[in-house]
Amino acid sequence: MYVMVYHDRTGRLPETLDDLVRAGLEPTVGLEDGWGRRLRYLRVGDSFELRSAGADGEFDTSDDYVLEELGPFLEGVEYARPEQQAVP
């Protein structure tokens, strides 16, 4: 994941996905979901969330897919849909 590569290179998380391109990473995959729509990235302190709007194309609805990266050292990954419990 390019966010983690950015973290490894800079020691911090990017503020936006565009920071990845500015850092010369130029990701060719990973900025869009399976429907060809741009993912939403949200940095929250020492963690972040990547969110796909899902099939309906609307963010913050029940069909969103969410990746949450947790902890200051990006120790764990949780994949969850809002209405479901996190799965390993």
N, C-alpha and C positions, 0 to 999 in steps of 0.2 A: 504494500500500500504506500503510495507516494507521500501521504501525510507523515508516516513513520520515517521514511527516508529523509524528509525535510527535518523532522525532529532530530534524527541522528546527526545530520550535517550541521544544524544550527543550535541545537540544545534547547529549542523551544518549538511550540506548535505554531503553524501558520495562522494568521488572523483570518484569511480567506483562502479559497481554493486557487484564486488568481496568484497568490504568493508562490504557489508551486511553480507556475510558469515563469514568474519573475526570477525565481531561484535557478532557472535553467533546467528544471526537471522535465518540462514539456510532456506531461502525461498524455499518452495516446488512448489510454483506457482508464476508467475509474472516475471520470467527472460526470458521466451520464448513467442513468439507470437503464434497465432492459427495455424501456419504452422510448429511449432516445431523449429523455428529458434530463436537464441538469440536476444533479444532486444538490441538496441544501446542506451546507456545512455550518456548524455552530460551535465555536470554541467556548468552553465553560471552564475557566481557570486552567487547571492542569489536565483537563480531559476535553473530549470533543464528541460531537454527534454528527453522523452523516445520515441523511434521510432521503429516501425515495418517496415521491408522492404516490407511488403505487399505480395501479391500473386506472383509477379514476382521474389521475393528473392533478389532484387537489392535495396540498399539504395539510397535515394535522387532521386527517380523517382515519377511519378504522382500517383502511387497507395500506397505510404507509408501512414501509420497511425501514427499520432503524438499526444502525450500527453505533454502539456507544463504546468508546475507548476510555478506559478508566485509569486513574492514578497518575501521579507525577512522572512515573517511569514507564507509562503505558504498559502496565503489568497484565491487565486482563482484558478480554473482549467479551461483550455480551451482545448477542443478536436477539432482538425482540420486536414483536409487533406490539403496539400500545395496549391492546386488550389481552395480551398473553403474558405469561411469566417468561423471564429470560430462559433460554435454553443453552446448554453448554456447547 
